[in-house]
Amino acid sequence: MSGTGGTGRMSGTGGTGGVRDRVHAAEARTGARTGLGRVLRSVLLVVGLPAVLLTAWWVLTDGSTSYFNPPLRTIVGTFGETWFGSPFAESRFVQDVVPSVLRLLAGYGIALVVGVVLGVAIGSSRALRAYAEPVLEFFRAVPPPVMVPILMLFLGIGTSMKIVVIATGCLWPILLNTVEGVRGLDPVLRDTARAYRLGRAATVRHLVLRGASPQIVTGARQALSIGIILMVISEMFAAKDGLGFSIVQFQRSFAIPEMWSGVILLGVVGVLLSLVFRAVTNATLSWYLGYRQSQHGGA
Amino acid sequence: MTGPDGSAAASAAPSGARLDVRGLRKVYPGSGRSGSGRSGRGRSGSGGAGAPVEAISDLTFEVRPGELVCVVGPSGAGKTTLLRCMAGLLPATSGEVVLGESAITGPPEGMAVVLQEYGRSLFPWMTVAQNVELPLKEKRVTRRRRAELVRETLAAVGLGDVDGAYPWQLSGGMQQRVAIARAAAYEPRVLLMDEPFAAVDAQTRFDLEDLVRALWKRLGITVVFVTHDIDEAIYLGERVLVLSARPTVVLEDVEVGLGPDRDQLETRGTAEFARLRTHVYELVQQAKQGVRSLAAARLTHTVGGADV
């Protein structure tokens, strides 16, 4: 339930003026971004800089004769042919990009579930935390790409290795942030949940997960960028398909414009994933934005 | 306030239960709960080892079914500790709290709690209605009855039109009303309130005091109301328990003979109110200076009447 949808309902009903004034004031604070002008401006803000950069790239490389730095015109020209060539089912998009993204989502999903479950357990128990925290700090300090050659020894070079690499890399920010979020839960809320005899399941669902969700989202956001990096890196070592694999293959076969087009596509994939992420976040954390504003706005 | 829904809620609600506090003692083991003890809130931190602190020495009193009793004492008197023990949130060192027939070992059935920190006791990710409804879901109240209870209690606390708002969109007084509505909807037999109005402005406080009296009368439940405000204690209570400073004992159990109907102007203007106020005020002052029994208290103003 979004903040504006929830509060909008009461404007029609009668009641004390003071009540509604206050609510509307709060609504004005939280819901201000819904105006059409605002939307237009934020779209311009989002699109503006990329447009400038692309134009600069286009103009600066237009007359380029460098083999390794072809004109953007050439790169864009090969883009469609390279990735969406016919038949579509045999195009690189289906053969390489889709498997990459699926592996990313699988690894990321595993990290999300394991990280949140472990994080809730560790965050809820002081003893478990004292026990596990030094180890967690150690594992977080290990750069995830280092795990690729190690995991290759155990899991080979197949899909499972790549998924595990992505999952182990994504796990730590999610896990550690979840621990922080659970630990930071307000003791008054915990008391309230206990006093009203909320069961374990209800406490986790309604109190722990919701209360820790801002930090969980922070961890998940960090994990997503790590996941994209690992998706590519895991394919650069050894693979038979994938976006990162394709880019390396193009580079090795001196298909330079195709290589550049792969880098652009990679960036586009990243942007799309972060857009999806933001949409999900906005839906689940709408309360948090308003809550934070109400806390900072005095009272 | 009462309206057509009043009867429905009253008929379904169980009446108040008896609450017995017997020889209650609470010692915080070796964690520095020094100073006023307000910041500790009974939650012993891991650091700062120190001598054990005896918050409550020996408390024995009873609250009769359907009674409204106020507990007043100097700050740091272990009032919050007492309430947390009664709520089953904090285990007693010795002694027991008995609700109805059974001793309390954890948060018992049929008890609702309203805490001082209204802003922190409501779930900020839930709307007002969801906050009120959540404990009812756990109690396995049917969906239809839940909707009824939420609507009735929110209307009873004067918040019928903000059910879809989030708590943080409301003023402090309104947030505390939501907490009260949540407690009322829970249909408890005992309601514990821990300085619920300490953080709201004076005018809102008067309204909320009348709201508590009205709900108490309508629901017929047992209410224990902890406060540091002497006037509030006398205005609300049928009885006022005056506590000593830490380690806490009951200094005096004062009967409040102000009748069942209270009015902010009339009641506070009566001679009886003034007399009680003077008496309790003196007791609390003596308690601050370390007096631990009524016999040892040197009261300069004579007490003409009921409580001797």
Contacts between the chains, C-beta under 8 A, distances in Angstrom:
chain1	res1	chain2	res2	distance
A	1	B	127	6.8
A	1	B	164	7.9
A	3	B	166	6.7
A	6	B	127	5.5
A	6	B	164	4.3
A	6	B	165	6.7
A	6	B	166	7.0
A	7	B	164	6.2
A	7	B	165	5.4
A	7	B	166	7.7
A	7	B	169	6.6
A	9	B	164	4.8
A	10	B	161	5.2
A	10	B	162	5.9
A	10	B	163	7.5
A	10	B	164	5.8
A	10	B	165	6.7
A	13	B	160	8.0
A	13	B	161	4.9
A	14	B	161	6.9
A	15	B	160	6.7
A	15	B	161	3.3
A	15	B	162	7.5
A	16	B	158	7.3
A	16	B	161	7.8
A	19	B	159	7.3
A	19	B	161	6.2
A	19	B	162	5.7
A	19	B	170	7.8
A	19	B	174	6.9
A	20	B	161	7.0
A	22	B	169	7.0
A	22	B	170	6.5
A	22	B	171	5.8
A	22	B	174	7.6
A	23	B	162	6.1
A	23	B	165	5.1
A	23	B	169	5.3
A	23	B	170	7.2
A	26	B	165	7.8
A	26	B	168	7.6
A	26	B	169	3.8
A	27	B	169	7.2
A	126	B	46	7.4
A	186	B	120	5.0
A	187	B	41	7.6
A	187	B	43	6.0
A	188	B	115	6.1
A	188	B	117	4.9
A	188	B	120	4.0
A	188	B	121	5.2
A	189	B	120	6.4
A	189	B	121	6.7
A	189	B	123	6.7
A	191	B	84	7.9
A	191	B	89	5.6
A	191	B	113	7.8
A	191	B	115	7.0
A	191	B	121	7.7
A	192	B	113	7.4
A	192	B	115	7.0
A	192	B	121	4.7
A	194	B	89	6.0
A	194	B	106	7.8
A	194	B	107	5.3
A	195	B	87	5.5
A	195	B	88	7.7
A	195	B	89	6.3
A	195	B	107	5.0
A	195	B	111	7.4
A	195	B	112	7.4
A	195	B	113	4.2
A	196	B	107	7.5
A	196	B	112	7.2
A	196	B	113	7.8
A	196	B	134	7.4
A	196	B	135	3.9
A	196	B	138	6.7
A	196	B	182	8.0
A	196	B	186	6.8
A	197	B	107	5.4
A	197	B	109	6.9
A	197	B	135	7.5
A	197	B	138	6.2
A	197	B	139	7.8
A	198	B	134	7.4
A	198	B	135	7.2
A	198	B	138	5.3
A	199	B	138	6.3
A	202	B	134	7.8
A	202	B	137	7.5
A	202	B	138	5.5
A	206	B	123	6.9
A	206	B	126	7.7
A	206	B	134	6.2
A	207	B	123	7.1
A	210	B	123	7.1
A	210	B	125	4.6
A	211	B	123	8.0
A	211	B	125	7.5
A	213	B	125	7.6
A	287	B	124	6.1
A	287	B	125	4.5
A	287	B	166	5.9
A	288	B	124	7.8
A	288	B	125	7.3
A	290	B	166	6.4
A	290	B	168	6.6
A	290	B	169	7.1
A	291	B	124	4.6
A	291	B	125	7.8
A	291	B	166	7.1
A	291	B	168	4.9
A	294	B	168	4.1
A	294	B	169	6.8
A	295	B	168	7.3
A	299	B	171	7.5
A	299	B	172	7.1
